[in-house]
Amino acid sequence: MSEAAPHRIVLAHGFTQTAASWETFAVLLAARMPTATIVAVDLPGHGTAGALCADLWESADHLVRHGGRATYVGYSMGGRVALHAALAHPASVERLILIGATAGIDDANERLARRTSDEALATHIEAVGVEAFIDEWLANPLFARLTPATDQRADRLRNTAAGLASSLRATGTGAQEPLWERLTTLDVPTLTVAGTADAKFSEIGRRLRDTIPGAQFEQIEGAGHSVHLERPAATADVIAHWLTQEPRSSPIDARRA
């Protein structure tokens, strides 16, 4: 599609983040797509929607209600919400970009174990409070490539223990019904993205590409799970190129920023 046709792009954040987590990335994407309208939405349990309790389908309704007809970009939890939105609201989701996201855990026993783990973590959040939990969360190896300058700790602290616990119980991966069989019916241009240092979600990203008709998969060189925080310019390059379908003589060099 040509940039002459304006894009509306809606951004859905990950667990413990808020709409503000996209600010740096959104500025970089807007510089590459100056006619685009870019909107970030607070998901239930987070930010201005901290008091809302909603499962993934209800969160998808919330996202589309605030986002309208658009390209949806979702990171991690936000990617799972955006995927539900594409299935539940196909007329509203023009394009779908999934960053470090999954369509669910196939195995029922593994899913139950994850749900039990999510419940224990939610109870822990309520017990220790948001500040202690955020410090524990950011110490997770999944976020090892984040720095004090990029981990957005202060923004995460805007959330509440009650909101995060509610979100984990309602929208955690353990609570998610696996959607893999439904993905073959998804009729929306889809891009899946993962960092080269995120082996787990690179594998899942390739599986999503192979399952969703016509989907593509891109990796961000030198990035882990949070590619839009770790390598925001490179991530904006990949997404802008895919959205505008600019001709490329060679693969995108995602290592430049």
N, C-alpha and C positions, 0 to 999 in steps of 0.2 A: 504494500500500500504506500502511496506517495504521502509525503509530509504535507502536501497541499490539502489533504483531508485531515482536519484537526482531530487529535486524539484526546480522549478523556481517560485518565489513568488513576485508578484507585489503589491505594497501598494499605495492606493489612499486616500489622506487626506480629511479632512473636510473643511468647509467654514472658511475663514480667516487664515487657516494654509498653510503650504508649504510641500514639500517632506521632508524637514528637521525635521518636527514634529515627524517622525517615528524613529528618530535615536536611542533613548534609547530602544524602543521596538524591533527594528531590531537587535540590538546587542544581546538582550536576546533571541530572536527567533533563531538567528544564533548559539548561544551556545547550543541550544536544537536540532538544525538540522544543523550540521556542514557541510554537503555536499550541502546544499541548496544555490541557488543564489537568493539574495533578492535585489529588485530594487524598489525605490520609485520615483513616477512621479509627477511633478508639473502639476496641472490641470489648464485649461484656467481661466484667471483672477487672478492667484496666482503665486508667485515666479517668476521663469524664463519665465513662460508662462503668465505673467501678462497682456501683450498687446493683448492676444488672446480673442476674443469674440466667444463663442460657446454655443449652447443649449446642452441638455443632450445627445442626440444622437451623435452630433458632438464631444462632450467631450468624449463619449465612443470610438469614432473612434480615437481620439487623444491618449487616454489611451492605447488602444490596439496597436496602431502604435509604441508607445514607449515601451510597455511592452512585446509584442510578445505572444507566446503561454505559458501559465502559470496558476498558481493559482492566483486569484485576491482577495485581501483583501481590502475592502472599508469601511471607517468610515463616517457616517452621509452623507453629500453631496457626498463624495467619494464612499460610499456604493450605493447610487442611480446611480452614473455614472457606477459603476461596474455591477450593475444589468442590466442597458441598454446594457453594453458591452456583457453580457452573452446572451442577446436576439438577439443582432445584429451580434455578432461574435462568434457563438457557437463553431467553430473549434479552436478558440484561447483561450477560457476560459475553462480550464481543471477542475477547482474547483472554488467555489465561497464562500467567507466568508463576511457576511454583519454584520457590527457593528453599532448598533444604526441607522439603515436605514429603509426606508419605500418604498413601491411600489406606493405611491401616495395617494391623498385625493379622496375618492369615490364621495362624494356629490358635485355636480356642484356649488352650492351656497357657500359652505364652501371653495371650491377651488378658486372661484372668490374673496372671502373675503381675502384669504391668498395672492392671487396675488396682490390685492390692497395694502395689508399691506407690501408686499415685495417691491412694487414700492415706497411706502412712505419711507421705510427704505433705499432703494438705493439712493433716493433723499437726505435723511438726511446724509448719508455717504459723498456724494459729498459736502454737505454744511459745515459739521463740520471737515472733514479731517480724515485721517486714525488713528492718535493717539487718538483723543477724542473718535472715534467710537470703537476702540479696547477696551478701558477702559470701555465703556458702555456695549459692548458685553460680556466681561468677568464678568461683574456684574450680568449677566442673571442668574436666579436661576438654570438653566440647568447646569451651570458650578460651582456651589457652592462648590463642593468638590475639585476643583483645588486650588492650593496654588501658591504663587509667584515663588516657585521652580519648579512647574509643569505646569503652565499655558502658558509657551512659549510666553510670551508677546513680547519679543524682536524679535523673529522670525516672529510673525504675523505683526510686524511693517515694515517688509521688503516688504509687499504688498502695493499697492496704492489704494487711494479712488476710482479712475476710474476703476481699475481692479475689486475690490470687488463689486462695484455697478453694473458693467456689469455682473459679475457672478450671482449676486442675481436676476437680471432681467431675465437672460437666463436659469438659472439652479435651481432657488429657488423652493421650494415645490409647490408654487402657479402656477408656469409655467409647472410643471410636469404633463403629462397625466397619469391617473391612469393605472397601469399595472397589476392589480390583476387578471383579467381574462386571461391574457397571461401567468401567472406563472404556470398554470397547464401543459403547454407545455414545460416548462424548463427542459431539460434533462442534468443536470450537478449536481454532488454532491455539496450540499449546507449546510453551517453552518451559523446560525444566532446567534448573541451574543448581550447581553445587561447587564448592571449592575443591581444588585438587588434593588438599590435605584432609578432606572430610570423606574418608573411604566409605563409611556406612551410607551417607546420603548421596554419594556419587553412584553407588550401586543401585540405590532406590531410584535415583533420577533416571538412570538408564532403563530401569524396569518400567517406569512411568512412560518414558519415550517409546518403548517397545509395545506398550499396551494401549496407549491413547492413539487413535488413528491420526497419522500425519504429524505427530509431535516431534519436537527437536530437543536435543540435550546439549548444553554448553557448560564448560568448566571454567572457573576463575582461577588462574594460576596463582599459587602461593597463598591461597586463602583457605580457611577452615569452614566452620559451619555458618558464621555470620558474615557472609560475603559483602553485604551492603554496608557493614560497619568497618570491616577489615580492609576491603579494596573497593570503596564506593565508586571511584572514577571508572575502574575497570568493569564493574558491574553495570554502571550506567552505559558504558560503551556497548556491552553485549546486548542489553535490553533495547537501547535505541536502534541499533543496527537491525535487530530482529523485527522490531515494530515497523520500521520504515522500509525494510527489505532493500536496503541499498546494495548495489552490486559489490561483490568482494572478489578481488583477484587472488586473495589468500585468506586463510582463517584469521579471525580477529586476534590481535595480540593483546590478550588480557593481562599481560605483565607490565604494561606501560605505566600503570598508576596503582 
